[in-house]
Amino acid sequence: MGETGSQGLQGITGSQGPTGAQGTTGPQGPSGISKRIESYSGTSDASGNVFYSWDAFPDIPNIQPVTYPPTSDLCVARLTAVSATGCTVQITQRIALTVLSLSVLSFASTPVSGITVKILVTET
């Protein structure tokens, strides 16, 4: 067999063909897959607590608390009670001390009142 010669020039591309027929719509996905998501807002009382209640979820939901507007780094939002029908969030602030010209955080904390706390409640 002999050697292969060089390739020739590329030809001209023809015009585009007609659009094909539209396909059929696929089956509907299973119902009941969506999860219930709700949001709530409240303000902490003199004890630093914010109480929330809602219509019962089938199980204890996921809860994400956020202080609004964001407070100092020393404030902590802590879930102290959770059920399928409500929760309690407590806002506390760590106490900063100065020891030998160094700022340190003590183990003690105090409740903070008047803080707005928003929560996102998601069905599990």
C-alpha positions in Angstrom: 0.0 0.0 0.0 1.3 3.4 -0.8 1.6 6.6 1.2 -1.5 8.7 2.0 -1.6 12.1 0.3 -2.3 15.4 1.9 -5.9 16.3 2.8 -7.9 18.4 0.5 -9.6 21.7 1.3 -12.7 21.7 3.5 -16.0 22.0 1.7 -18.7 24.6 2.3 -21.2 23.9 5.1 -24.8 23.7 3.9 -27.8 25.6 5.3 -29.3 24.5 8.6 -32.1 21.9 8.3 -35.7 22.5 9.6 -36.4 22.4 13.4 -37.6 19.0 14.6 -40.9 18.4 16.3 -41.3 19.3 20.0 -40.8 16.4 22.5 -43.4 15.3 25.0 -43.5 16.6 28.6 -42.1 14.3 31.2 -44.1 12.9 34.1 -45.0 15.0 37.1 -42.7 14.5 40.1 -44.1 12.9 43.3 -46.3 15.2 45.4 -45.6 16.1 49.0 -41.8 16.7 48.6 -41.9 20.4 49.5 -41.0 21.3 53.1 -42.6 23.9 55.3 -40.4 27.0 55.9 -41.5 29.9 58.1 -39.8 32.9 59.6 -40.5 34.8 62.8 -39.2 37.9 64.5 -39.3 38.9 68.2 -37.6 41.1 70.8 -35.8 39.9 73.9 -37.4 40.6 77.2 -35.7 41.7 80.5 -34.5 38.1 80.9 -33.0 38.0 77.4 -35.7 35.5 76.3 -37.7 35.6 73.1 -40.7 33.2 72.9 -42.1 31.9 69.6 -45.0 29.6 68.8 -46.5 28.2 65.6 -48.9 25.6 64.3 -47.4 22.2 65.0 -44.8 20.7 62.7 -44.9 16.9 62.2 -41.6 16.7 64.0 -39.2 19.1 65.8 -38.1 21.6 63.1 -34.7 23.0 62.4 -34.3 26.5 63.8 -31.7 29.1 62.9 -31.7 32.2 65.1 -30.1 35.5 63.9 -29.9 38.8 65.9 -30.9 41.8 63.8 -29.1 44.0 63.3 -26.0 42.0 64.2 -24.9 42.8 67.7 -21.4 42.8 69.1 -19.2 39.6 69.0 -19.9 39.2 72.7 -23.7 38.5 72.2 -24.8 34.9 71.8 -28.3 33.6 70.6 -29.0 30.2 72.3 -32.0 27.9 71.8 -33.1 27.1 75.4 -36.3 25.2 74.5 -37.5 23.6 71.3 -40.7 21.7 70.5 -42.9 21.0 67.4 -45.0 24.0 68.3 -42.5 26.6 69.4 -39.1 27.6 70.9 -37.4 30.0 73.2 -34.2 31.8 72.3 -32.1 33.5 75.0 -29.7 36.4 74.2 -26.8 36.8 76.5 -23.6 38.9 76.4 -20.2 37.7 77.6 -18.5 40.1 80.0 -15.2 41.5 78.9 -12.6 42.1 81.6 -9.2 43.8 81.6 -6.5 42.0 83.4 -2.9 43.3 83.4 -3.8 45.5 80.4 -5.2 42.5 78.5 -8.8 42.2 77.5 -10.3 38.7 78.3 -13.7 37.2 78.4 -15.1 36.0 81.6 -17.2 32.8 81.9 -20.1 34.9 83.2 -22.7 36.3 80.9 -25.7 38.5 81.4 -29.1 38.6 79.6 -29.6 41.3 77.0 -33.0 42.9 76.5 -34.3 44.8 73.5 -32.5 42.7 70.9 -34.5 41.8 67.8 -34.1 38.1 67.0 -35.3 36.6 63.7 -35.6 32.8 63.3 -36.0 30.6 60.3 -38.0 27.4 61.0 -37.6 24.6 58.5 -39.5 21.2 58.5 -37.1 18.3 58.9 
